[in-house]
């Protein structure tokens, strides 16, 4: 499975990439530090799954999700990864497959 990791916090992004790298069936094909980079990386790398932070400068994770819905007919699956549990319902409204809380 080809994965893109999007988080504006470098340490959080690095840790998630490390954890995913431990799985044989997962290949982290790209990382992005903000929503604009995320959209470009989806177009460039065509991941199967995107781990997406919600609170980021510029485009939020929800804005990225909406743009992917509008522009990619077969967009990648989305898993929101955030420190806030308040956005869970909204995440599933944009068809997220999961919602993970950061430790």
Secondary structure as a PSIPRED ss2 file (coil, helix, strand):
# PSIPRED VFORMAT (PSIPRED V4.0)

   1 X C   1.000  0.000  0.000
   2 X E   0.000  0.000  1.000
   3 X E   0.000  0.000  1.000
   4 X E   0.000  0.000  1.000
   5 X E   0.000  0.000  1.000
   6 X E   0.000  0.000  1.000
   7 X C   1.000  0.000  0.000
   8 X C   1.000  0.000  0.000
   9 X C   1.000  0.000  0.000
  10 X H   0.000  1.000  0.000
  11 X H   0.000  1.000  0.000
  12 X H   0.000  1.000  0.000
  13 X H   0.000  1.000  0.000
  14 X H   0.000  1.000  0.000
  15 X H   0.000  1.000  0.000
  16 X H   0.000  1.000  0.000
  17 X H   0.000  1.000  0.000
  18 X H   0.000  1.000  0.000
  19 X H   0.000  1.000  0.000
  20 X H   0.000  1.000  0.000
  21 X H   0.000  1.000  0.000
  22 X C   1.000  0.000  0.000
  23 X C   1.000  0.000  0.000
  24 X C   1.000  0.000  0.000
  25 X C   1.000  0.000  0.000
  26 X C   1.000  0.000  0.000
  27 X E   0.000  0.000  1.000
  28 X E   0.000  0.000  1.000
  29 X E   0.000  0.000  1.000
  30 X E   0.000  0.000  1.000
  31 X E   0.000  0.000  1.000
  32 X E   0.000  0.000  1.000
  33 X C   1.000  0.000  0.000
  34 X C   1.000  0.000  0.000
  35 X H   0.000  1.000  0.000
  36 X H   0.000  1.000  0.000
  37 X H   0.000  1.000  0.000
  38 X H   0.000  1.000  0.000
  39 X H   0.000  1.000  0.000
  40 X H   0.000  1.000  0.000
  41 X H   0.000  1.000  0.000
  42 X H   0.000  1.000  0.000
  43 X H   0.000  1.000  0.000
  44 X H   0.000  1.000  0.000
  45 X H   0.000  1.000  0.000
  46 X C   1.000  0.000  0.000
  47 X C   1.000  0.000  0.000
  48 X C   1.000  0.000  0.000
  49 X E   0.000  0.000  1.000
  50 X E   0.000  0.000  1.000
  51 X E   0.000  0.000  1.000
  52 X E   0.000  0.000  1.000
  53 X C   1.000  0.000  0.000
  54 X C   1.000  0.000  0.000
  55 X C   1.000  0.000  0.000
  56 X C   1.000  0.000  0.000
  57 X C   1.000  0.000  0.000
  58 X C   1.000  0.000  0.000
  59 X C   1.000  0.000  0.000
  60 X C   1.000  0.000  0.000
  61 X H   0.000  1.000  0.000
  62 X H   0.000  1.000  0.000
  63 X H   0.000  1.000  0.000
  64 X H   0.000  1.000  0.000
  65 X H   0.000  1.000  0.000
  66 X H   0.000  1.000  0.000
  67 X H   0.000  1.000  0.000
  68 X H   0.000  1.000  0.000
  69 X H   0.000  1.000  0.000
  70 X H   0.000  1.000  0.000
  71 X H   0.000  1.000  0.000
  72 X C   1.000  0.000  0.000
  73 X C   1.000  0.000  0.000
  74 X C   1.000  0.000  0.000
  75 X C   1.000  0.000  0.000
  76 X C   1.000  0.000  0.000
  77 X E   0.000  0.000  1.000
  78 X E   0.000  0.000  1.000
  79 X E   0.000  0.000  1.000
  80 X E   0.000  0.000  1.000
  81 X E   0.000  0.000  1.000
  82 X E   0.000  0.000  1.000
  83 X C   1.000  0.000  0.000
  84 X C   1.000  0.000  0.000
  85 X H   0.000  1.000  0.000
  86 X H   0.000  1.000  0.000
  87 X H   0.000  1.000  0.000
  88 X H   0.000  1.000  0.000
  89 X H   0.000  1.000  0.000
  90 X H   0.000  1.000  0.000
  91 X H   0.000  1.000  0.000
  92 X H   0.000  1.000  0.000
  93 X H   0.000  1.000  0.000
  94 X C   1.000  0.000  0.000
  95 X C   1.000  0.000  0.000
  96 X C   1.000  0.000  0.000
  97 X C   1.000  0.000  0.000
  98 X E   0.000  0.000  1.000
  99 X E   0.000  0.000  1.000
 100 X E   0.000  0.000  1.000
 101 X E   0.000  0.000  1.000
 102 X C   1.000  0.000  0.000
 103 X C   1.000  0.000  0.000
